Amino acid sequence: MREYEVEEDRPYTRVYAAVDLDAVEENAGAMKAVLSEGTKIMGIVKADGYGHGAVPVAHAIDPYVDMYGVADIEEAVNLQDHGFSKPILVLGVTHIKHSDRVVRRKIRPAVFQRQQAKALSQAAVRLGETAFIHLAVDTGMSRIGMAPSKESADLALAISRMPGICVEGIFTHFARADERDKAFTLRQMEEYSGFIKMLEDRGVSIPIKHISNSAGITDMRQADWDMVRAGISLYGLYASEQVETERIPLRPAMEVKSFITYVKKIGQGAAVSYGGTFIAPKPMTVATIPVGYGDGYPRSLSGKARVLIRGKSAPILGRICMDQMIVDVTDIHGAAEDDMVTLIGRDGDQEITVEELAQIGDGFHYELVCNVGKRVPRVYMRKGRIAGKKDYFADRYEGAF
Ligand SMILES: *Cc1c(COP(=O)(O)O)cnc(C)c1O
């Protein structure tokens, strides 16, 4: 077996995802540099930081963000348990049974129904605390939020007057800001501003008004308001191929690396992998890679995608298995067991991007990074050196089965 000289070249023997925290920090800085004066950033670290690891990402962006955004209360608690003290907004619906916990921990829930607000108000009064909330407004997603109507404005007024409640923020979410045509997005902004006006007419003024996501950050300065919610762009990916990529330089933070486990020659007519969907048209040299859909590498890329070995493309042959795949190294001179394999990222002057994989597998780049499995350890890089690691190898359960 080949020996690698430095730990950085082989922190794990099978597969790992390297997350460059310098890239994450620079991406946050690049956004900060173009935002309107005074606009705050909420760093969205839901789904464990889009698969990158919420805690190290939150550390890396800390100098640039004023708040964090997560999907549920458990993600918020996890950040707090790791020592983060900035406000955390839960973007989805928080069940009223968590009201005490939310208030005690000063987690900001998204609120848009009377019962939610009432439960939080009661909890706040009982605990002698303040419940900080953000009102969610539905301007075009039909997902969560109150309609931007007169009745909602009256409800918002009532909520703002409930004892123990502080309406710190109000937000809506873009449905189509990642499209070149911004007509729908501009309509959402009008709905939102109209609603803010209705609130102001009722004497309700809310300090943090926020609406924009990564697509808005690249394309729409007029959507900055008091704060923007930066998600995918922190991780170095543009929201879509239709957004402006010139103004804000982003660097993808994640690379996925593996190592060849076996190289062999196969004869003409040999069948490769399940179903024999690939039959060697000539004698070939193939390499086995110990990664599969059980690691989150999509099976839909079978026979379509490539990996990089020695700076060259090695096409995937036949079906991707749960834990392994087979690639063509016939034209990669010297390809050998233990050679590094790049599934996502750079090798020499070649690069495989998440967008490339999303496109050929009919997938979605956000989903690909989120789905990098828990069998794939994460390795955190700072200045080209390993700064930390996270693996999920220890497998502990609670309870009796
Ligand atoms: C996920 C999410 C974001 C971040 O979106 P990106 O496109 O990743 O920037 C912002 N706001 C809300 C409400 C979200 O759910």
The ligand as an SDF file (V2000), in Angstrom:
LIG
                    3D

 15 15  0  0  0  0  0  0  0  0999 V2000
  -32.8590   28.0570    3.1090 C   0  0  0  0  0  0  0  0  0  0  0  0
  -33.3730   29.4160    3.2690 C   0  0  0  0  0  0  0  0  0  0  0  0
  -32.5830   30.5250    2.9580 C   0  0  0  0  0  0  0  0  0  0  0  0
  -31.2360   30.4130    2.2750 C   0  0  0  0  0  0  0  0  0  0  0  0
  -31.4290   30.1810    0.9000 O   0  0  0  0  0  0  0  0  0  0  0  0
  -30.1720   30.1020   -0.0990 P   0  0  0  0  0  0  0  0  0  0  0  0
  -30.7840   29.9950   -1.4380 O   0  0  0  0  0  0  0  0  0  0  0  0
  -29.4290   28.8640    0.2820 O   0  0  0  0  0  0  0  0  0  0  0  0
  -29.3860   31.3220    0.1360 O   0  0  0  0  0  0  0  0  0  0  0  0
  -33.0720   31.7820    3.2670 C   0  0  0  0  0  0  0  0  0  0  0  0
  -34.2880   31.9380    3.8290 N   0  0  0  0  0  0  0  0  0  0  0  0
  -35.0870   30.8850    4.1220 C   0  0  0  0  0  0  0  0  0  0  0  0
  -36.4170   31.1440    4.7320 C   0  0  0  0  0  0  0  0  0  0  0  0
  -34.6700   29.6010    3.8410 C   0  0  0  0  0  0  0  0  0  0  0  0
  -35.4730   28.5660    4.1090 O   0  0  0  0  0  0  0  0  0  0  0  0
  1  2  1  0
  2  3  1  0
  2 14  2  0
  3  4  1  0
  3 10  2  0
  4  5  1  0
  5  6  1  0
  6  7  2  0
  6  8  1  0
  6  9  1  0
 10 11  1  0
 11 12  2  0
 12 13  1  0
 12 14  1  0
 14 15  1  0
M  END
$$$$
